[in-house]
């Protein structure tokens, strides 16, 4: 139930990606600027991660998620009815804010009820639901839009979230927040302290920013060449490529278990190399859609494995701060996703699909180099500490 609800919540943030060409036509937005629609949802994500998700450490999570679930239903229905570009962007911002709050609240909930020795596995299972929901969002959006237009996508999403909320919320255990005398302003201020002191959060946050930037560079730009000639694919066909990514997401589900067993750094290295290698078959899309399929599997396998490993590492300790830690970590993700979306469409407008792939590969190389430098620094620090104790 956690996985299904989390996946459905996060899907709302990504429905717009395969619809960008239609939104550009309906609202008179240029091809280079239409990535701003996705960026608006990521701004909502960032606001949520900073000011809404941390509330899970202060108040009862079930009550909090009840309010968020029904507010999300209203936001989705509103997007399906808007008529102007400013209203569209405002609605997307609200969907990003509330969809993110629901998703991260559920993951923090799952981490809090899991035993320490299986926390990575539990988080990995819930996160697999999130990643599959993210990928299937494109299938859902593409199929529904071909039948009922892009507005039908958001109205159907509102009905779906209402159904899930009515089924899930009565089943959630009444898990009270950790007793705290902290006020809301102090709770928000404490996030700066966590960010300043938690080395794992710092490193994994930067990796999340780069990894999700690479991921969104691909998915935000994909609809543009596939909907144009010589492919001329429908939204349903384009969205179906999201099904391919599910294979990679399911294959990476064991990453949390490997992290629980002490192999987090090796898993991270393998994930980042896979992420980089994916751009070679992706760059061959103009000659072979089969190569595109292989590239999608590799891209989503590497991204999911890294994401699950990172979350299990930052949630190992401090159960009283799980919501804040997740909020801070996912803030990096939101920034990376927003930058990836807007840079992808701008890159495609100026340099076509080869430019998009070069940009994505460059970001992936940067992520791998950052991991290599930080892992060497951590190994050196551990060696010096061992020498001092000896």
SULLIN-V191827 format. One record per helix or strand of 2 or more residues. SS is the DSSP state (A for helix, B for strand). FROM is the first residue (numbers start at 1). LEN is the number of residues. Records with the same first field share a line. If there is no record, write none. Layout:
SS->FROM-LEN / FROM-LEN
This chain:
A->2-13 / 17-11 / 35-17 / 53-5 / 61-19 / 85-29 / 116-56 / 184-14 / 199-29 / 235-17 / 255-6 / 264-20 / 289-26 / 319-71
